[in-house]
Amino acid sequence: MNTHDWIIPDWPAPSWVKAVTTTRAGGVSVGAYASMNLAAHVADDPAAVVENRRRLREALNLPAEPAWLTQVHGRGIVAAEGALSDAEGAGGGAGGVEGDAALSRTPGQVCVVMTADCLPVLLCDRAGTCVAAAHAGWRGLADGVIEVAVAALDLPGNSLLAWLGPAIGPLAFEVGDEVRAAFVAHNPAAAEAFTLKGARWHADLYRLAHQRLAALGITEIYGGGLCTYADAERFYSYRRDGATGRMATLIWITADR
């Protein structure tokens, strides 16, 4: 995995819980999608996406095809065990079933979300019996995708670990009044995550996610601080580039326990 420059979460999850976030490195896509684009819904060459996904499975020795989702910036969650994968060919569509989070309690089932500025959030319990991945852009975060994922795990917050992957940082993420209002209406303390610069607010997705997780009783929160917008060599960024690829953040339970 190191040859791909991928990110391994630094968190105290059990050894049989595996997780990774890909970067741009290690694939065959070219141009705006160079090189490890894993999204089938962008205008990349479908054959390149198929090869990139094959390389992903091979490099990680994945036990199964990841449960690719059709993400809609909502808060829907699906079980990876029942999600439709894109194993028949990445060029055939955007992904599998519609949703913005996936969970699994079954060894060998791989949860995955794709991002290019939105915040990937991983969850697992300390006992390593269940895992989840959530795609938390500002819309999903405001609508409660983290809350839905935690509720689906059906475990006390103080038994869970969370890890926050690469996302657009507060120095780059400009938003309007309506975005700030959506968060502040839910929690007045969310105002602390917004800084006014000129006529625009700068939003801190990491801080907003921390607030949501803490409100659910989750205090062991790891990761954060990697800005997709600021690092064009390593990360895709929709805000920065428009036409761009997607990284993947995956989590699964292995059969070796």
N, C-alpha and C positions, 0 to 999 in steps of 0.2 A: 504493500500500500504506500510505502514511503516514496516510491518512484513517481507516484501520481500527485504528491504534495497534498494529499487529502487530510482532513482534520479528524482526529480521534478525540471524542469528548473526554475531558479530564474531570471525571466525577467518580464517586465511590460506588458505582453500580456493581452488582455481583459479576464475577468473571464470565458467567455464561450469558450475560446480556451484552450483545455486541451493537456498536453504533458507529456511524461515520457520516461526515459531510464531505461531498466531493468538491473539487474546485474546477477551474477551467482546464487543468492539466490532464493529459493521458488519453485523449480521444483523437478522432479522425475528422471531425467537422472543421470547416474552413470559413474564412471571412468573419462576419459578425458573430458566428456561432463557434468559433475556434476555442477549445478543441473538443472538450468533453461535454457537449450539450446532450442532456438526457431527456429533453422534452420533445414530444411528437407533435405538439399543437402549434409550434412556431414554424417559420418557413425554411427550416433546415432541410437538407437532403434526407429523405426517409431512410435510405440505406445507411447513411452515416449514423443516424440515431440508433438503428438496429445494432450496428457494430459497437457503438459506445455502450449500449446496454449489455451487450455480450461481454465486453471488456470489464464492465462493472461486476457482473456476476462472477467472472473468472478471477479477477483480482481479489475479491472478497470471499471467494469460495462460498457463495450464497447457497443456502439449502433449497431455495425455491425462487421463482420469479417474484420480484417485488410486486406488491399490490398497488400498481400504478392507479392513481385517481384522476378523474376529471375535476380539477379544482375550480371553485366558483367564487372565492372570497367570501364564503359563508361560514357556518358553524356546524355543518353536518359531519357526523362521524360514522364510520363503517367498521365492521370487523374485518380484519385482513383475511381471516379464514373464509369469508364469503364474498370478498371483493373480486370483481372480474379483473384479471391481469391483462397485460398487453402482450402476452407471450406469443400470440400469433403473428406479431410484427408491429414494430413501433410506428411504422408509417401509416397504419390503418386508421388512426384517430388520436384524439387528445389523451386518452387513457382508458381507465376502466369505469367503475361506477362513480357517480358524482358524490363529492365530499371534500372536506378540507382537513380531515383528521382520520387516522386509522388506529386501531388498537388490536392487540393480540394477547392471548393467554396460552397459545399453542406453540411449542418449540418448532422451529423451522418455517414459521410464517413471517414474512418480512414486511414491516410497515414502512412507507416512504411518503415524503412530501417533496415537492419541487419549489425552488425559490430563486428570485433574482432581485432582491431588496426586501421582500417580506421576511418575517422572522420565523425560522423553524424552531419549534419547541418539542423537546423530547421529554418523556415521562417514564419512570419505572418505579416499582416499589422496592424497598430495601431487600425483600426476600427474593426478588427476581422472578415473580410469578406472572407479572403482566407488564406490558410495555405499550406506549402510544407515541405517535408523532402527529403534530399539529402544524398547519400552515397558517401563521398569524400575521397577515397584513393588517393594516390599521382597521379595515372594515371588519374582518373576522375577529380581531382582538376586541374591538368595541362591541360587537354583537355577542361575544361570549364563547368563542371557540375553545378557549382554555377551560372555562367552567364546564362546558359540555364534555370535553375529554376527561376531565377529572371525575365528573359525575359518572361517566361510563365505566371508569375503572372500579368504582364502588368500594373505595378504600379511604380511610382517614387521611387527611392531608399530611399529617405529621409522619405518615409511613411512606411518603413519596419523595422521590428525587426529581429535580427538573434541570434540564440543560438547554441553554439558549445558543443557537448557532449564528452564523454570519447574517447580518441584516444591514440595511441602510442606517447609518449613524445620525445622531442629532445635529451634527454640523452640516449635514447635507439634506436632511429630510424636511423640506418646506411644505407646510400645509395651510389650509385656510381656516377661518373662524369656525366653520361647520364641523371640522374634525375635532378641534379642541372642545367644542360644545358637546359633542357626542360622548366624549370621555368624562368630562366634568359633570354631566348630567347623571352619570352612573356613580361617580365618586369624586367629590370636590377636591380631594387630594391629588387627583390626576393633573390639576393645574400646575403642579410642581414639575411635570414632565414636559412643559411647553415654555419656550423662551421666545419672546417677540424680538425679531430683528427686521427693522424697517416695517413694511406692511404685512409681513408674513410671519407665521409661527414656525418654529423649528421643534419637531416632536422627537422625543426619546422613546423609541419602541421598547428598548430594553427596560427602561424604568417603568413604563406602563405595564409590561409583562410581569415585572417583579411585584408590582402592586396587586395585580390580579391573583398571582400565585400566593402571595402572602395572605390575602383575604380568604383563601381557601385552606389556610393552615400549613402551607408548604413553605418551609423556611430554608431548606437545603437546595439552593439555586446556584447553578454553576454556569460557566460560559459567559458569553457576551463580550462586547468590545471590538469585534471584527467588523469593520465597515465595508460593505460591498461596493458602495459608490466610490470610495477613496482608493480602492486597490484594483485597478483595471486589469493588471496582469494576472491576478489570482481569481477574481470573482466576476461573474456576470452582474450587470446592474441595469434594470429596465429604465430607471430614472435617468441614468447617465447616457445610455446608448439607444434606447428605444427598441430597435431590432436587436435581439440578443438571445442567448441560450438560457438554460436553467441548470442550477446545481441540484443535487438530490441529497436529502438527509434521511438516513435509514436507521432502523432499530429492529432487532429481533432477538429471540431467545434461542440459544443453541440446544441441541439434544444432549450435549455433554455437561452433566451437572453432578 
